[in-house]
Every structure is written in structure tokens, then in C-alpha cells.
Amino acid sequence: MTSHPPKPENVRAPEKLSPAEIRKSLEELDGKIKILQGRANATTVDSNHTYHEHIAALTRKRSLIADKLNASTNDSTNSTWTEIKNGIDSLASDIKKIWE
């Protein structure tokens, strides 16, 4: 069976990962990319290897996973601010009821 490196446009990130799992995945991908870059640099110019394609695919996957981490961070930040705003609105409503 021949194995071809994935193409960057066909790479997907896992759907449901916790922030800790996302960080672990990013570390693992960084390690894999570093190893492949070392192998690509160690090979001769005219050798038939696919390291650069594999590096491009892993880099794309890393980017997609990092976007998920940023999105989850933004979601939790937005939900915190939404909760604060809702609390303030509720407090204002309660104060109005007291004065009525």
C-alpha cells in the first residue's frame, strides 16, 4: 500500500476537543512538523520525498486546531461579558421595582 501525504486543502481538525486536548494536539503537531523539517533538510536535493507536502498539511491542521482554541477562548470571554451584562440588567430591574 502506498501512502501519500495529505493535501493541505483536505485536512480537517477534530470536532470536539477540550482546550487541554487542543493544546496537547498543538504540541504534538509542532513536534511532528519539526521532525519533518529536519528530515527535509537532511535529504539530498534530487531525492524523491514528500516531506514538504506533509509539512504543509500538518501546518494547515495545526492552524485549524489553533483556530478552535481561539474560538473557544473568545466564546468563554463573550459568555462571561454576557453574564455580567445580564446581571447588571437584572440588578437595574430589581432596583426599579424597589422604587416603584
C-alpha positions in Angstrom: 0.0 0.0 0.0 1.4 3.4 -1.0 1.0 6.2 1.4 0.6 9.7 0.1 0.8 12.8 2.4 -2.5 14.6 2.9 -3.1 17.7 0.9 -3.4 20.9 2.9 -6.8 21.7 1.5 -8.2 18.2 2.5 -7.0 18.4 6.1 -9.6 18.7 8.9 -9.4 19.4 12.6 -11.1 17.1 15.1 -14.6 18.4 16.0 -14.8 18.1 19.8 -11.7 18.8 21.8 -11.3 20.4 25.2 -8.9 23.3 25.5 -6.4 21.0 27.2 -6.7 18.5 24.3 -6.3 21.2 21.8 -3.1 22.4 23.5 -1.7 18.8 23.6 -2.6 18.4 19.9 -0.8 21.6 19.0 2.3 20.5 20.9 2.3 17.1 19.1 1.9 18.7 15.7 4.7 21.1 16.4 6.9 18.1 17.2 5.9 16.3 14.0 6.5 19.4 11.9 9.9 19.9 13.5 10.9 16.3 12.8 9.8 16.5 9.1 11.6 19.8 8.6 14.8 18.1 9.9 14.3 15.2 7.6 13.6 17.5 4.6 16.8 19.5 5.4 18.8 16.3 5.7 17.8 14.8 2.3 19.6 15.5 -0.9 18.2 18.0 -3.4 17.2 15.5 -6.1 15.7 12.8 -3.8 12.1 11.9 -4.2 10.5 12.7 -0.9 7.2 14.3 0.2 8.3 16.0 3.4 7.3 19.5 2.2 3.8 18.4 1.3 3.4 16.6 4.6 4.7 19.7 6.5 2.2 21.9 4.6 -0.7 19.6 5.6 0.3 19.4 9.2 0.8 23.1 9.3 -2.7 23.6 8.0 -4.1 21.2 10.5 -2.3 23.0 13.3 -3.8 26.3 12.1 -7.3 24.8 12.1 -6.9 23.4 15.6 -5.4 26.7 16.9 -8.4 28.5 15.5 -10.7 26.2 17.6 -8.7 27.2 20.7 -9.0 30.9 19.9 -12.7 30.4 19.2 -13.3 28.6 22.5 -11.4 31.3 24.4 -13.4 34.0 22.7 -16.7 32.2 23.3 -16.0 31.9 27.0 -14.9 35.5 27.2 -18.0 36.6 25.4 -20.3 34.5 27.6 -18.6 36.0 30.7 -19.3 39.5 29.5 -22.9 38.5 28.5 -23.4 37.1 32.0 -22.1 40.3 33.6 -24.4 42.4 31.4 -27.4 40.2 32.2 -26.5 40.5 35.9 -26.3 44.3 35.7 -29.6 44.5 33.8 -31.3 42.3 36.4 -29.9 44.4 39.2 -31.2 47.6 37.5 -34.6 45.9 37.1 -34.7 45.0 40.8 -33.8 48.5 41.8 -36.6 49.9 39.7 -39.0 47.6 41.3 -37.9 48.7 44.8 -38.5 52.4 44.0 -41.9 51.8 42.4 
